[in-house]
Amino acid sequence: MSMRRSPTARTLAWLLTFFLFAIQLQALQAGQVDLHGPLGSGSFGAIVKVLPNGNFVIADPGYLSDNQSGAVYLYSPSRTIISTLTGGQAGRAGSGGIFIVNGNDFVVCSPEWSSTGAVNAGAVTWVNGSTGLNGEISAANSLIGRAGDYLCLNGIVPLTNGNYVIPSPGWGNGTVSGVGAVTWCDGTLGCHGTVSASNSLVGSSAGDFVGNDGVFALPNGDYVVTSASWNNGSVANAGAVTLCHGPGGCVGTVTAENSLVGSSASDLVGSGAPQSIGGAGVSALVNGNFVVTSPNWHAGNAAVGAITWINAQNPLVGPVTSANSLIGSTDGDMNKAIVTALTNGNYVTSSPYWNDGATADVGAVTFCDGFVGCTGVISAANSLVGSTANDRVGFIPSVALTNDSYVVVSPYWNNGSATLVGAVSLCSGESGCHGTISPLMSGTITGTNASDIIGNSGVTALANGNFVISSSYWSNGPTFGVGAATWCNGANGCTGQIDATNSLIGSTAGDEIADDGPQGVHALTNGHYVVYSKHWTSSGTTVGAVTWGNGNEGFVGTVTAGNSFVGITTSDDLGGPRVFPVANGNYIISSPSWSNAGVANAGAVSLLRGFGPQTGTITTSNSVIGGVADGGQFISFDYFPASDTLVVGKPLENTVTFLQVDQLFFDHFE
């Protein structure tokens, strides 16, 4: 009599067969493949860029062959070459970067490109991402500058509608140097010819440097040009901010009739606060409006600063005034002021050096309606402020959460006699926070000890609305600088004090979990996060660690080799500002100081999964490893989510390596 297997048994047998097949398939698919540069390569892989269609671009600015300098190659996903663009005798093609525009097309920046009689003119070349471009860079296929313009030295600004803008702040108009130019280009065709006053927004006097302080894309495809050094007639460095519409952009001269401008010398309108993290002079709001930051704007002889809201449909032109802006009241009030755009169209201004009368550097964070803006003078009545000199409330720019709320970060806040404790406060994105920071405030968490300086490494907004506080100087009792990463619910925030019961912490003095420079925690696209700890030690050796955290509940405990991806030797320096989340929830770690079997600073780039804890160390199964001493600092990389492929350029080896990590884990067969 034959026996029939139960459906459960048949299912298990099928799953076992599939699992074995998947392992065999992975054995064929996983691993590394090298693509070597052609004869004449000098830095093949200096830049690698994967296009959305799967084709990929490789720049080799050091290529020297057949009287050509520099080459940019377009390859198919099967690594078959599609086209080669070269730079001419002194072109260094692609040395300024590769930028994706209009979906699958790309732009090649070659600031050192030269033509006869025009050394270092620079060139910007649009390339079709499907068919490529064969030949040599020229005025016929590119936008070029004049001698010494170094066109595209600052890259390009892609717009949301596929077009792009090229800032050239050093461009000269005839014999007038440093006028500056900003040129709009069609993302389906590119620009050709020479930058001129007939195809660009330009300045009118030497030192205007139009576009020098940034070009900012708006949600509707328009853009804003900031020129803080622009001269308003005889008023030097008054500054100007110009709204440009697309398609076509702005052509002509910056004037007080088409721009928001300063009226006093060194107003520097639109300069922003470049010495601060994220110190942009223009902040685009999601409702299409924008906000201009001018920390040096003058009221009389005092640089009190101004924040000016602009209706993009009816833009304000002419001078910044106390009637159309939010301003400070004493000199230096808006030093390092930063605007944060919220997800509902509102915005907040962080002014850490705001003075409350005679009490210096109290700091203030001011909530504003993004549909009407704020005017008047910053005060304790319209802002969240400190109470003690040097509280510097909002020293780190406020962080917008995906649920419309925002987080105020004040690492230097003093809790009475306990100095530099630090405080982090959750505020409503509909009404804001007002008054004085206190540990009794709902949604406010503070440090435990003097000099904890909580939030010193920033606050990271997660994709699910929650957030994580990075406090690398937090001390665990007498153990100084252990560091802490504290998860908070985005609906209610955190209250109380940071301690070992609510945070991921280190175990040794100087571990500095979630250490600074510039962000201690990186949000993954799936709502989870990773914490970097560059100074984490193992058996007395500083090797670094990267630790995964659950974005729905956080991670409480101690960083160990059992729950983290770690380095092996001193100066491996895992993580740091070299952690890069990618579109499918995974993440990349670039470790330029990693040493490869005695080859110092050879570098490594690792691809890790972002759906659970990742442990272990750098190996060839999860990383592309450099083979040349000090080559790590030159390594470039990109990632193609559709095939889970990491593409790594090693220009000192003239090699590009393709890595596919364990596909089963990426597909969640865990």
Beta strands, then each sheet from edge to edge (+ up, - down):
strand 1: 31-36
strand 2: 47-50
strand 3: 56-65
strand 4: 68-75
strand 5: 81-86
strand 6: 97-101
strand 7: 105-110
strand 8: 123-127
strand 9: 135-136
strand 10: 142-144
strand 11: 157-158
strand 12: 164-168
strand 13: 181-185
strand 14: 193-194
strand 15: 200-202
strand 16: 215-217
strand 17: 223-227
strand 18: 240-244
strand 19: 252-253
strand 20: 260-261
strand 21: 282-284
strand 22: 290-294
strand 23: 298-299
strand 24: 302-303
strand 25: 306-310
strand 26: 318-319
strand 27: 326-327
strand 28: 338-341
strand 29: 347-351
strand 30: 364-368
strand 31: 376-377
strand 32: 383-385
strand 33: 396-400
strand 34: 406-410
strand 35: 423-427
strand 36: 435-436
strand 37: 444-446
strand 38: 459-461
strand 39: 467-471
strand 40: 484-488
strand 41: 496-497
strand 42: 504-505
strand 43: 521-523
strand 44: 529-533
strand 45: 537-538
strand 46: 541-542
strand 47: 545-549
strand 48: 557-558
strand 49: 564-566
strand 50: 579-581
strand 51: 587-591
strand 52: 604-608
strand 53: 623-625
strand 54: 636-640
strand 55: 645-650
strand 56: 655-660
sheet 1: 1+ 56- 55+ 54-
sheet 2: 2+ 3- 4+ 5- 9-
sheet 3: 6+ 7- 8+ 10- 14-
sheet 4: 11+ 12- 13+ 15- 19-
sheet 5: 16+ 17- 18+ 20- 26-
sheet 6: 21+ 22- 25+ 27- 31-
sheet 7: 23+ 24-
sheet 8: 28+ 29- 30+ 32- 36-
sheet 9: 33+ 34- 35+ 37- 41-
sheet 10: 38+ 39- 40+ 42- 48-
sheet 11: 43+ 44- 47+ 49-
sheet 12: 45+ 46-
sheet 13: 50+ 51- 52+ 53-
end
